[in-house]
Amino acid sequence: MKRHGILNSHISKVLTDLGHTDMVVIADAGLPIPDGVPRIDLSLKLGVPSFEDVVDAVRDDMVIEKVIVAHEIKENNKETMSYINEVFFDTEKQFVSHEILKALTKEAKVVIRTGEVTPYANCILQAGVIF
């Protein structure tokens, strides 16, 4: 058994296989997932696990060079926007429309679905490199 890091074998495998600029989506319970994009569904019930719980776990195991979020989050979910600014204080952030964010999910290596039910609690994490 692993001593540290993500225990979910599916997430661990995806993160191990990432290359530079590959994208992982952390999604709320309602984000549509395009056909053909692998889905890891962690949702148990409304709010569980939370967006923040999943982002924290993935962020601890992944080199992230950019975070992409919908600009609608700034006005419609200030608490989650504040969290993103706090935990990604030194990471490039790109703001796009929610429609563009949904279109970008087609290019993701995986969508990890949480139980989050607050508006626009979605992000795309772009992989960086350790060197």
C-alpha positions in Angstrom: 0.0 0.0 0.0 1.2 3.5 -0.7 2.4 5.6 2.2 1.8 9.0 0.6 -0.1 10.6 -2.3 -3.3 9.7 -4.0 -4.7 6.3 -3.1 -7.2 6.2 -6.0 -5.5 3.9 -8.5 -7.2 5.5 -11.5 -6.2 9.0 -10.6 -2.7 7.9 -9.6 -2.2 6.2 -13.0 -3.5 9.2 -15.0 -1.1 11.6 -13.1 1.8 9.2 -13.7 1.1 9.1 -17.4 0.8 12.9 -17.9 3.2 14.8 -20.2 3.9 18.4 -20.4 0.7 20.5 -21.2 -1.6 17.5 -20.8 -4.9 18.6 -19.1 -6.8 17.1 -16.1 -10.3 18.5 -15.4 -11.7 18.7 -11.8 -15.4 19.0 -12.3 -18.5 19.7 -10.2 -21.3 17.3 -10.2 -23.1 19.0 -13.2 -20.4 19.6 -15.7 -21.1 17.7 -18.9 -18.4 15.2 -19.8 -17.7 14.7 -23.5 -18.0 11.3 -25.1 -14.7 9.6 -25.3 -13.0 11.5 -22.5 -12.3 9.1 -19.5 -14.3 9.9 -16.4 -13.3 9.1 -12.8 -16.5 9.7 -10.8 -15.8 10.3 -7.2 -19.2 11.7 -6.3 -20.9 10.1 -3.4 -23.7 12.6 -2.5 -24.3 16.3 -2.8 -21.1 18.0 -1.8 -19.0 14.9 -1.2 -16.2 14.9 -2.0 -15.9 18.7 -2.4 -14.1 20.4 -5.2 -11.5 21.7 -2.8 -10.8 18.2 -1.4 -10.1 16.8 -4.8 -8.1 19.8 -6.0 -6.0 19.6 -2.9 -5.2 15.9 -3.4 -4.4 16.2 -7.1 -2.4 19.4 -6.6 -0.2 17.6 -4.0 0.7 14.9 -6.6 0.8 16.9 -9.9 3.1 19.5 -11.3 0.8 22.3 -12.5 1.9 25.1 -14.7 -1.5 26.6 -15.5 -5.1 26.6 -14.1 -8.0 27.3 -16.5 -11.3 28.4 -15.0 -14.5 30.0 -16.3 -14.5 33.8 -15.8 -18.1 33.4 -14.5 -16.7 32.0 -11.3 -15.5 35.5 -10.3 -19.1 36.8 -9.8 -21.0 33.6 -9.2 -18.8 31.7 -6.8 -16.5 34.1 -5.0 -15.6 31.6 -2.3 -14.2 29.0 -4.8 -12.5 31.8 -6.7 -10.8 32.9 -3.5 -9.7 29.3 -2.8 -8.2 29.0 -6.3 -6.3 32.2 -5.9 -5.0 31.0 -2.5 -3.8 27.6 -3.5 -2.6 28.6 -6.9 -1.1 31.9 -5.9 2.1 31.3 -7.9 0.5 29.5 -10.9 -0.6 31.1 -14.1 -4.4 31.4 -14.3 -6.3 31.7 -17.5 -10.0 32.8 -17.6 -12.2 31.7 -20.4 -16.0 31.6 -20.8 -17.8 28.6 -19.3 -18.7 27.5 -22.9 -15.0 27.5 -23.9 -14.1 25.6 -20.7 -16.6 22.9 -21.6 -15.1 22.7 -25.1 -11.6 22.4 -23.7 -12.7 19.4 -21.7 -12.7 17.4 -25.0 -8.9 17.6 -25.0 -8.5 16.4 -21.4 -6.8 13.2 -20.4 -9.5 12.7 -17.8 -12.4 14.4 -16.1 -12.5 13.8 -12.3 -16.1 14.4 -11.2 -16.6 15.5 -7.6 -19.8 15.9 -5.6 -19.5 19.7 -5.6 -22.8 21.5 -6.2 -21.7 25.2 -6.2 -21.7 27.2 -9.5 -18.7 27.0 -11.8 -16.6 24.9 -9.4 -14.6 23.5 -12.3 -11.0 23.8 -13.3 -8.6 22.5 -15.9 -5.1 21.8 -14.6 -2.4 21.9 -17.2 0.6 19.7 -16.4 4.0 21.2 -16.1 7.4 19.5 -15.7 9.7 19.1 -12.8 12.8 20.3 -14.6 
